[in-house]
Amino acid sequence: MDRREFLGCALASPFMLGRRAVAQAPIFIGDMHFHSFFAESKYHSRPLAPALAAGNTTLVAWSLVGDLLWFDVKTYQQKSVPKPGEALGWFQRELGRIKEHVAQQKLKILRAPADVDLALRGQPHIVLAVEGASFIEADARHVKTAYDLGVRHLQLVHYTRNAIGDIQTEPADHQGLTKLGKQVVGECNRLGILIDLAHSTEAAVVDALSISRAPMVWSHGSVTRAAPASASAQVWRRRQLSLDTAKEIARKSGVVGLWGLTVDVGKTVEAYADRMIELADWLGDDHVAFGTDINGLGPFSVLSGYGDMRRVIDHWQRQGVDEARIRKLAIGNY
């Protein structure tokens, strides 16, 4: 039995004092995709410590948007190309801001497996994550730079073209992952960085699945049984993952996250909760997790904060969802 299985059993079972059961351990929440923007944005959930406490949230990937300066946040279309070194500089400066706030809040940054254990036991930890690895430019050695700075969760692509692989919302340049992209996957495996496939084309996902030696995640979005969206479809439709490809991620022990986009998942927290259960029915209870995209979706999210995530747990409990299943979806799978 590995560490996660042991903790899952321990947390899913009541503590026993002789033959008398006492209160069960609380259900904590994990989130594979969260944003907190600086500058003038009102979407930030800061100060972070009380924002997490509102949902008893203990494992959160704070995702730095690696290409934020180079796409239009209203149209999600690329508006410029970073000059050499610019994306790396942005990444380093923004990561510094994130780490400073985490330290001010007296929260822990997750760096090793033992930190995951602590999060599962109720000690809040922040996973430093990057959405869109533009900072790598053409040098896979920058993966080690990110690791040394504390990054443990790396999403390969986002809304701007890069040298790693193709993105869902633009015509393909590479027909999957590039040679550099495959080197990045290998470096992440070597160092122990979780690879995030969100925003990648299905061809790029297939390439990554064929070479990665570790399970990967699709941190946020949704899964559809519908035919692939056309190039003229709304951005959120183009961002959906096909059920067949989601099943391939699951088959390789990976996990798929569900975002809170209202037009996609519904207008109530309960609708979001029901959609999570449906996704678990499709992929299996071990392969689905929260990937809320809180703040990233702005006013278009059904989830305004981690207090809403606690309402998801409450809804499942009222519906009689098995507690072991809840714990997997809530935090265990991430």
C-alpha positions in Angstrom: 0.0 0.0 0.0 1.5 3.4 -1.0 1.4 6.6 1.0 -1.8 8.0 -0.7 -3.7 4.7 -0.3 -2.7 4.5 3.3 -3.8 8.1 4.0 -7.0 7.6 2.0 -7.9 4.6 4.2 -7.0 6.5 7.4 -8.9 9.6 6.5 -11.9 7.7 5.2 -12.3 5.7 8.4 -13.5 6.9 11.8 -10.8 7.1 14.5 -11.5 4.3 17.1 -11.1 4.6 20.8 -11.6 1.0 22.0 -14.8 -0.1 20.4 -16.3 3.4 20.3 -16.1 5.5 17.2 -15.3 9.2 17.5 -15.6 12.1 15.1 -14.3 11.4 11.6 -11.4 13.5 10.1 -12.6 16.6 8.2 -12.8 16.6 4.4 -10.2 18.9 3.0 -10.2 20.5 -0.4 -7.6 20.5 -3.1 -7.6 22.6 -6.3 -5.5 21.9 -9.4 -6.0 25.4 -10.9 -6.4 28.7 -9.1 -5.3 32.2 -9.9 -4.7 35.4 -7.9 -3.9 38.4 -10.0 -1.9 41.4 -9.0 -2.0 45.0 -10.4 -5.6 46.4 -10.4 -7.5 43.1 -10.7 -10.4 42.5 -8.3 -10.0 38.8 -9.0 -7.4 37.8 -6.5 -8.8 36.1 -3.3 -6.3 37.9 -1.2 -5.4 37.7 1.6 -5.1 34.0 0.7 -5.0 32.3 4.1 -8.6 33.2 5.1 -9.7 32.6 1.5 -8.5 29.0 1.8 -9.9 28.6 5.3 -13.4 29.5 4.1 -13.5 26.0 2.4 -11.1 24.1 4.6 -8.8 24.1 1.5 -5.3 22.7 2.0 -3.8 21.9 -1.4 -4.0 24.6 -4.1 -2.0 25.1 -7.3 -1.5 28.9 -7.6 -1.0 29.2 -11.3 1.2 32.0 -12.7 0.0 32.9 -16.2 3.3 32.6 -18.1 2.0 34.4 -21.3 -0.3 36.9 -19.7 1.4 39.9 -21.3 1.1 38.6 -24.8 -2.5 37.8 -25.3 -5.7 39.8 -25.2 -7.6 38.8 -22.1 -11.0 39.6 -23.8 -10.5 37.7 -27.0 -7.9 35.2 -25.8 -6.0 35.8 -29.0 -2.3 36.4 -29.1 -1.4 40.1 -29.6 2.4 40.0 -29.6 5.5 37.8 -29.3 7.8 38.1 -26.3 11.4 39.2 -27.1 14.2 36.9 -26.0 14.4 36.8 -22.2 11.1 38.7 -21.7 9.0 35.7 -20.8 11.6 34.3 -18.4 11.9 37.7 -16.8 8.1 38.0 -16.4 8.0 34.5 -14.9 10.7 35.3 -12.4 9.2 38.6 -11.3 5.6 37.3 -11.0 6.8 34.2 -9.1 8.5 36.4 -6.7 5.3 38.3 -6.0 3.4 35.0 -5.4 6.1 33.7 -3.0 6.1 37.0 -1.1 2.4 36.8 -0.5 2.5 33.2 0.5 5.2 34.0 3.1 3.2 37.0 4.4 0.3 34.6 4.9 2.5 32.2 6.8 1.5 29.4 4.3 3.8 26.6 3.2 5.0 26.0 -0.4 4.8 22.4 -1.5 8.2 21.1 -2.5 8.3 17.3 -1.7 6.0 14.3 -1.2 6.1 14.8 2.6 4.4 18.1 2.0 1.5 16.4 0.2 1.1 14.2 3.3 0.9 17.3 5.5 -1.8 18.9 3.2 -3.8 15.7 3.4 -3.7 16.0 7.2 -4.9 19.6 7.1 -1.9 21.8 6.8 -2.5 24.3 3.9 0.2 24.1 1.2 0.5 26.1 -2.1 1.7 24.4 -5.2 3.7 26.8 -7.4 2.3 26.3 -10.9 2.8 27.9 -14.3 0.1 28.1 -17.0 1.9 28.2 -20.3 5.7 27.5 -20.2 6.7 30.4 -22.4 9.6 31.1 -20.1 11.4 28.0 -21.4 11.7 29.6 -24.9 14.0 27.2 -26.7 16.0 25.8 -23.8 14.7 22.8 -21.8 17.3 23.6 -19.1 14.9 26.3 -17.9 12.7 23.5 -16.5 15.4 23.1 -13.9 15.4 26.9 -13.3 11.7 26.7 -12.5 12.2 23.6 -10.3 14.9 25.4 -8.3 12.5 28.3 -7.7 9.9 25.9 -6.3 7.7 25.2 -9.3 6.1 21.7 -9.0 3.3 21.9 -11.5 3.9 22.9 -15.1 1.2 23.5 -17.8 3.0 23.2 -21.2 0.9 25.7 -23.2 -1.8 28.3 -22.8 -3.2 30.9 -25.3 0.0 31.9 -27.1 2.0 29.9 -29.5 5.3 28.5 -28.1 8.1 26.1 -29.1 6.7 23.2 -27.0 3.5 22.2 -28.7 0.1 23.1 -30.2 -2.8 24.8 -28.5 -6.5 24.1 -28.8 -7.6 27.6 -29.8 -5.2 28.2 -32.7 -4.4 26.2 -35.9 -1.7 23.7 -35.3 1.9 24.5 -36.1 3.6 21.4 -34.8 1.1 18.6 -35.2 1.5 17.7 -31.5 4.6 18.2 -29.3 7.9 19.4 -30.7 11.3 17.8 -30.0 11.7 20.5 -27.4 8.3 19.7 -25.9 9.3 16.1 -25.5 12.5 17.1 -23.8 10.4 19.2 -21.4 8.3 16.2 -20.6 11.4 14.2 -19.9 12.9 16.9 -17.7 9.7 17.2 -15.7 9.7 13.4 -15.2 13.3 13.5 -14.1 12.9 16.4 -11.6 9.5 15.5 -10.2 7.3 18.2 -11.7 3.7 17.4 -12.4 2.9 17.9 -16.1 -0.4 19.7 -17.0 -1.8 19.0 -20.4 -4.6 21.6 -20.3 -5.0 23.8 -23.4 -2.9 21.2 -25.5 -4.4 19.8 -28.7 -5.4 16.2 -28.7 -2.4 15.3 -30.8 -0.1 17.0 -28.2 -1.8 15.1 -25.4 -1.3 11.8 -27.3 2.4 12.6 -27.7 2.8 13.4 -24.1 1.0 10.2 -23.0 3.3 8.1 -25.2 6.5 9.3 -23.5 5.8 10.4 -20.0 6.9 8.0 -17.3 4.6 9.6 -14.7 0.8 10.3 -14.6 -0.2 13.7 -15.8 -3.2 16.0 -15.3 -5.6 18.0 -17.4 -6.0 20.6 -14.7 -9.1 22.6 -15.8 -11.7 22.6 -18.5 -14.4 20.1 -19.2 -15.0 16.8 -21.1 -17.5 16.4 -23.9 -19.0 13.6 -25.8 -19.8 16.0 -28.7 -18.0 16.2 -32.0 -14.8 18.4 -32.0 -15.6 22.1 -32.0 -15.0 24.0 -35.2 -12.3 26.7 -35.5 -15.1 29.3 -35.4 -16.7 27.9 -32.2 -16.7 29.8 -28.9 -13.4 29.6 -27.1 -14.8 27.5 -24.3 -16.1 24.9 -26.7 -12.7 24.7 -28.3 -11.2 24.2 -24.9 -13.2 21.1 -24.2 -11.5 17.7 -24.1 -12.9 14.7 -25.9 -14.1 11.9 -23.7 -11.9 9.4 -25.6 -8.8 11.5 -24.8 -9.8 12.1 -21.2 -10.1 8.3 -20.9 -6.6 7.9 -22.2 -5.3 10.3 -19.6 -7.2 8.3 -16.9 -5.9 5.0 -18.4 -2.3 6.3 -17.7 -3.3 7.0 -14.1 -3.9 10.7 -14.7 -6.5 13.1 -13.5 -8.9 15.5 -15.2 -10.1 18.7 -13.5 -13.4 20.5 -13.9 -13.6 24.3 -14.1 -16.5 26.5 -12.9 -17.4 28.2 -16.2 -21.1 28.9 -15.9 -22.0 28.5 -19.6 -20.4 25.1 -19.5 -21.2 23.5 -16.1 -24.3 25.3 -15.0 -25.4 28.3 -13.0 -25.5 26.9 -9.5 -22.9 25.3 -7.2 -25.1 22.2 -7.1 -25.0 21.9 -10.9 -21.2 22.1 -10.7 -21.2 19.4 -8.1 -23.5 17.1 -10.2 -21.3 17.6 -13.2 -18.3 16.5 -11.2 -20.1 13.3 -10.3 -21.0 12.7 -13.9 -17.4 13.1 -14.9 -16.3 10.6 -12.2 -18.9 8.2 -13.6 -17.3 8.6 -17.1 -13.6 8.4 -16.0 -13.7 6.6 -12.7 -13.5 7.9 -9.1 -9.6 8.0 -9.2 -9.4 10.3 -12.2 -11.4 13.5 -11.5 -10.5 16.5 -9.3 -11.3 20.1 -8.8 -9.7 22.5 -11.3 -11.8 25.5 -10.5 -10.0 28.3 -12.4 -11.2 30.6 -9.6 -10.4 34.2 -10.5 -9.3 33.1 -14.0 -12.9 32.9 -15.1 -13.7 36.3 -13.6 -17.5 37.0 -13.6 -18.2 33.9 -15.6 -17.5 31.5 -12.8 -20.2 29.8 -10.7 -17.5 29.5 -8.0 -16.7 32.8 -6.3 -14.3 31.3 -3.7 -13.6 28.3 -1.6 -16.7 28.8 0.5 -18.5 27.7 -2.6 -16.4 24.6 -2.8 -17.5 23.7 0.8 -21.0 23.9 -0.6 -20.1 21.3 -3.2 -19.0 18.9 -0.4 -22.2 19.7 1.5 -24.3 18.9 -1.6 -22.6 15.6 -2.1 -23.1 14.7 1.5 -26.8 15.6 1.3 -27.1 13.4 -1.9 -25.6 10.5 0.0 -22.4 10.3 -2.1 -20.1 7.7 -0.5 -17.5 9.4 1.7 -14.5 7.6 0.2 -15.6 8.9 -3.2 -16.0 12.5 -1.9 -12.5 12.4 -0.4 -10.9 11.3 -3.7 -12.7 14.0 -5.7 -12.2 16.7 -3.1 -8.4 16.3 -2.6 -7.1 12.7 -2.8 -6.8 12.5 -6.6 -4.8 15.7 -7.0 
